[in-house]
Amino acid sequence: LQEFALARTFAQSNASFSNHLALGTASKVVQSLADELIVQKEGKRISLLDAQRLLLHLRRNAREASRLSLLGKTSLSQSQIWEKLSEAMDNNGLRGVATGVASAGRYRVLSGVEMLSLYVSDLERASELLEVRSTRAFANIQIFEERKNVVYFDARTEGSIRWASPIQTWLELANGASREQEAAEELERLLKNGHGDELF
């Protein structure tokens, strides 16, 4: 429930690039969800009443952003890419996470996604770090610049790899082509049944 509520907070508030969410902002979102009978507040306890409507709200509030992007080719392997990104995230403040579509295979709902696609907080720095040369011919990586927190929220870490959250993955798949939408339906079923964390 916390994941859903906070994800909606970021989507609605257009939150700036930050690692923290103000308690007041979270409280307003929870109250809004309670007013809409999506959650129920009982003292300090919050219970989810209508998962379907909550997912519908999330999808409606997810805006397709116009982002700077780079499609290209790198000679680095995926393990080298993640090692370099991980080091930069630890030491230089660069943020990076796989996109939802790139993360879908990790959640076992979509296979055959070969090109690595990433969100990064600084496109220029990341492209230099990952030695990406802009080209459409035999491209093997696509990088999107995203400075706001929403795509990085609740990312799942596996070694040096950072996968998009199940919610971010679902949102991207649900707004994709028919194959992605079918995968989104399977992921939605798992999320509504409370199995989101078991996927990882």
C-alpha positions in Angstrom: 0.0 0.0 0.0 2.8 2.4 0.9 4.3 1.8 -2.6 1.0 2.6 -4.3 0.4 5.8 -2.3 3.8 7.2 -2.6 4.0 6.4 -6.3 0.7 8.3 -6.8 2.2 11.2 -4.7 5.1 11.6 -7.1 2.9 11.3 -10.1 0.5 13.9 -8.9 2.8 16.4 -7.2 5.3 16.5 -10.0 7.9 16.1 -7.3 11.3 17.6 -7.9 14.4 15.5 -8.0 14.8 14.6 -4.4 15.6 11.6 -2.2 12.9 12.5 0.3 9.2 12.9 0.5 7.7 15.3 3.0 5.5 13.7 5.6 2.8 16.4 5.0 2.7 15.5 1.3 2.3 11.8 2.0 -0.5 12.6 4.5 -2.4 14.7 2.0 -2.2 11.9 -0.6 -3.4 9.3 1.9 -6.3 11.6 3.0 -7.2 12.1 -0.7 -7.2 8.3 -1.2 -9.4 7.9 1.9 -11.8 10.6 0.7 -12.2 8.6 -2.5 -12.8 5.4 -0.5 -9.7 3.7 -2.0 -8.1 3.3 1.4 -9.4 3.4 5.0 -7.7 5.2 7.8 -8.1 3.8 11.3 -5.8 5.7 13.7 -2.3 5.0 12.4 -3.4 2.1 10.3 -4.2 2.4 6.6 -6.0 -0.4 4.8 -6.4 -0.8 1.0 -10.1 -1.0 0.0 -10.0 -0.9 -3.8 -6.8 -2.0 -5.5 -8.5 -1.7 -9.0 -9.4 1.9 -8.6 -6.0 2.7 -7.1 -4.2 1.2 -10.2 -6.6 3.1 -12.4 -5.7 6.4 -10.7 -2.0 5.6 -11.1 -2.4 4.9 -14.8 -4.4 8.1 -15.4 -1.9 10.2 -13.5 1.1 8.8 -15.3 2.1 11.4 -17.8 4.1 10.4 -20.9 7.0 12.8 -20.3 9.0 14.3 -23.1 12.6 13.4 -22.2 16.0 14.0 -23.6 17.2 10.6 -24.9 20.1 9.0 -26.7 19.9 5.9 -28.8 23.3 4.4 -29.5 25.9 1.8 -29.3 28.4 0.9 -26.6 31.2 -1.7 -26.5 30.6 -2.2 -22.8 28.9 -5.4 -21.7 25.8 -5.0 -19.5 27.7 -6.0 -16.4 30.3 -3.4 -17.2 27.6 -0.8 -17.7 26.1 -1.5 -14.3 29.4 -1.6 -12.6 30.3 1.9 -14.0 26.8 3.2 -13.1 26.9 1.8 -9.6 30.3 3.4 -8.9 29.1 6.7 -10.3 25.9 6.5 -8.2 27.9 5.8 -5.1 30.6 8.5 -5.6 29.3 11.2 -8.0 25.6 11.5 -7.3 24.5 10.2 -10.7 21.3 8.2 -10.6 20.4 5.4 -12.9 17.8 2.7 -13.1 16.5 0.3 -15.8 13.3 1.4 -17.4 10.1 -0.5 -16.7 10.2 -2.2 -20.1 13.8 -3.3 -19.5 12.8 -4.5 -16.0 9.8 -6.6 -17.2 11.9 -9.7 -17.8 13.2 -9.6 -14.2 9.6 -9.8 -13.0 9.0 -12.7 -15.4 6.1 -11.1 -17.3 7.9 -10.2 -20.6 10.8 -11.8 -22.4 12.8 -11.0 -25.4 13.7 -7.4 -24.6 17.2 -7.2 -25.9 18.1 -3.6 -25.8 19.1 -2.1 -22.4 17.2 1.1 -21.7 18.0 3.3 -18.7 16.8 6.4 -16.9 19.6 8.5 -15.7 19.7 11.9 -13.9 22.3 13.4 -16.3 22.3 12.2 -19.9 25.6 13.8 -20.9 27.5 12.4 -17.9 26.0 9.0 -18.4 26.7 8.8 -22.1 30.3 9.7 -21.5 30.6 7.2 -18.7 29.1 4.4 -20.7 30.9 5.3 -23.9 27.7 5.6 -25.9 28.0 6.6 -29.5 24.8 8.0 -31.1 23.7 5.7 -33.9 20.6 3.8 -35.0 22.6 1.1 -36.7 23.1 -1.9 -34.4 22.1 0.2 -31.4 22.3 -1.7 -28.1 21.4 0.9 -25.5 19.0 3.8 -25.0 19.3 6.4 -22.3 16.6 8.7 -21.1 17.3 11.7 -18.9 15.0 12.0 -15.9 15.7 14.3 -13.0 12.5 13.8 -11.1 12.2 11.1 -8.5 9.3 9.1 -9.8 11.1 6.6 -12.0 13.8 6.0 -9.3 11.3 5.5 -6.5 11.3 2.0 -4.9 13.9 0.6 -7.4 15.0 -2.9 -6.6 18.7 -3.6 -6.3 20.4 -6.8 -7.4 24.1 -6.5 -7.0 25.0 -3.5 -9.1 21.8 -3.6 -11.1 18.9 -1.3 -10.2 15.5 -2.5 -11.6 12.5 -0.3 -11.9 9.8 -0.9 -9.2 6.9 -3.3 -10.1 4.6 -0.2 -10.2 6.9 1.7 -12.6 7.2 -1.4 -14.7 3.4 -1.9 -14.8 2.8 1.7 -15.8 5.1 1.5 -18.7 3.8 -1.9 -19.9 0.2 -0.8 -19.5 0.8 2.2 -21.8 2.8 0.1 -24.4 1.8 -1.9 -27.4 -0.4 -5.0 -27.3 2.4 -7.4 -26.2 3.4 -5.1 -23.4 -0.3 -4.6 -22.3 -0.7 -8.4 -22.0 2.4 -8.5 -19.8 0.9 -5.5 -17.8 -2.3 -7.5 -17.2 -0.3 -10.4 -15.7 1.8 -8.0 -13.5 -1.4 -6.2 -12.4 -3.0 -9.5 -11.3 0.1 -10.3 -9.2 0.1 -6.8 -7.7 -3.6 -6.8 -6.8 -3.1 -10.2 -5.1 -0.3 -8.8 -3.0 2.5 -10.7 -4.7 4.5 -7.8 -6.0 7.4 -8.3 -3.6 7.5 -12.0 -4.3 8.5 -11.3 -7.9 11.9 -10.2 -6.8 
